[in-house]
Amino acid sequence: MKFRYVLVGSMFLAGCQLTGLEDVATTTNTPKEPNSAIKQSIAETPAIVVEAKPEAPVITPQNQDDVWERISMQLEMPVPDNKRVNYYRNWYLKHPQHLKTVAKRAEPFLFLITEKVEARGIPLEIALLPVVESSFDQFAYSHGRAAGLWQFVPDTGRRFGLEQNWWYDGRRDVVASTDAALDLLEYLHKKFDGDWLHALAAYNTGEGRVFRAIRKNKAAGKPTDFWSLDLPKETSGYIPKLIAVADVVKNQDKYGLPLQAIANKPVLDTVEPKVQMDLALAANYAGLSLSELQSLNPAYNHWATSPDGPTHLLLPNENVSRFKQKLAENDNQGIKVTRYKVKSGDSLGLIAQRNNTTVKVIQRANNMKSTTIRAGQHLMIPVALKDESQYSLSAPQRLATLTSKKRGDYKVTYNVKKGDSFWTIARKHDVSHSALARWNGMAPKDPLRIGQELVVWKKGAEGARIRTIVYQIREGDSLSSIAARYKVSVSELVEWNALKKNAYIKPGQKLKLYIDVTKVSA
């Protein structure tokens, strides 16, 4: 806005002259009128107009249109000319699709995380840590049993307040796990006397291991900075990878790798129904598909929120008012309950298993203090909403927002043997022979050759969230102990890794596993 100021020259002179009357002015409450000569001078003097220039807008990270730009303006960690940093930078530049995929996954959550990092006054590089930890896959699960965007292992998660049970895994709760991760990083930062590289290394490998590496270097008279420490291979690459990501984000134009813009504004809000919610019903209330709701609320392992809480849900801002209105219209009902007549041979455990719930939930719904039931008795059973036309709980729909391929939950590689055909392989894997051929770009009657590798897409159990991990066998492991640890069967391990039934395994050998992350959370 332009302002006009009128400066009157003779008035300015008169004002200067009046300074000599300072003592007089202080003794009276009434200012004196200028005399007629001064008035005449003022009237005859032309006005001088001065136009003020508009103030330039202040540029801040917070008023950028793009969250990536907001972050990049605040990245301050030095980027050393280091072979590990250079290696990872080159990898990201050679695989541009990876960061594009990551950016798409990050879109709902990056603003939320950035705000939380800024509020703590810690380096903005930390907002990029989920790129390194999980590639922003909220269902990520590692061979070390780490889960979620921030890859918490079970014990550390519990230590920092992340509840884990049959219904809910706080390690995959985007808001709760972000708070816990920042709490842990601030704790480590303080523990390592303000050295962020040491703190980040400890986040990856544990504070004890980093302290031991520091003591070892001190004893040998060596430097104790991160780059000089003898740390595990994964940790030695962990910080270079983060610095490389930060460098690419900060210099997108320089490297010719623009990331999909993410609006620098809140897009999600938390609602608290304060009742257990069937997720399909909650999706209905909010006007979302079930898979959309689940992608924003990955902490819930099954068809509903936990009966004991938490019950909160992250929703897009534009869906919040609709959800609240529909919940109120339905008297805050969040669950569907059916009446079941107990049959001979039933137990609460069997009934719970059939209805994909728990004994505790059935007891609560029926005000039961014991597990004793009798034939003919009626029980109220909370069950999942089963409107198949809109809210199917099948695995493909649950994964629809996470992958563009709807062929199955995971794929295994099969090596063609003598006598094989699409029909025999399909029957062995319980899939359609025509689908099997299509998955491999072939026709059902095309000939196969011995040793040829075929992709076989398979489905997990209803509601499964399948992630692939590579497990390195340790001393004392057996197929049965590995299968028990990851809630799979020995026969699946054998099939996935083309092993013989009584195969001998040895330390250092690697196995591929397809893990349902909702089963290994409790």
Secondary structure, DSSP 8 states (H G I E B T S, - for coil): ---EEEE-HHHHHHHHHHGGGHHHHTT-SS-----HHHHHHHHHS--EEEE---------GGG-SBHHHHHHTT--S-----HHHHHHHHHHHH-HHHHHHHHHHHTTTHHHHHHHHHHHT--GGGGGHHHHHHTT-TT-B-TT--BTTTTB-HHHHHHTT--BSSSBBGGG-HHHHHHHHHHHHHHHHHHTTT-HHHHHHHHHH-HHHHHHHHHHHHHTT---SGGGS---HHHHHHHHHHHHHHHHHHTHHHHT------BSS--EEEE--SS--BHHHHHHHHT--HHHHHHH-TTB-SSB--TTS---EEEEHHHHHHHHHHHHHTTT---EEEEEE--TT--HHHHHHHTT--HHHHHHHTT-SSS---TT-EEEEEE----HHHH---HHHHTTTT-S--S-SEEEEEE--TT--HHHHHHHHTS-HHHHHHHTT--TTS---TT-EEEEEE--STT--EEEEEEE--TT--HHHHHHHTT--HHHHHHHTT--TT----TT-EEEEEEETTTS--
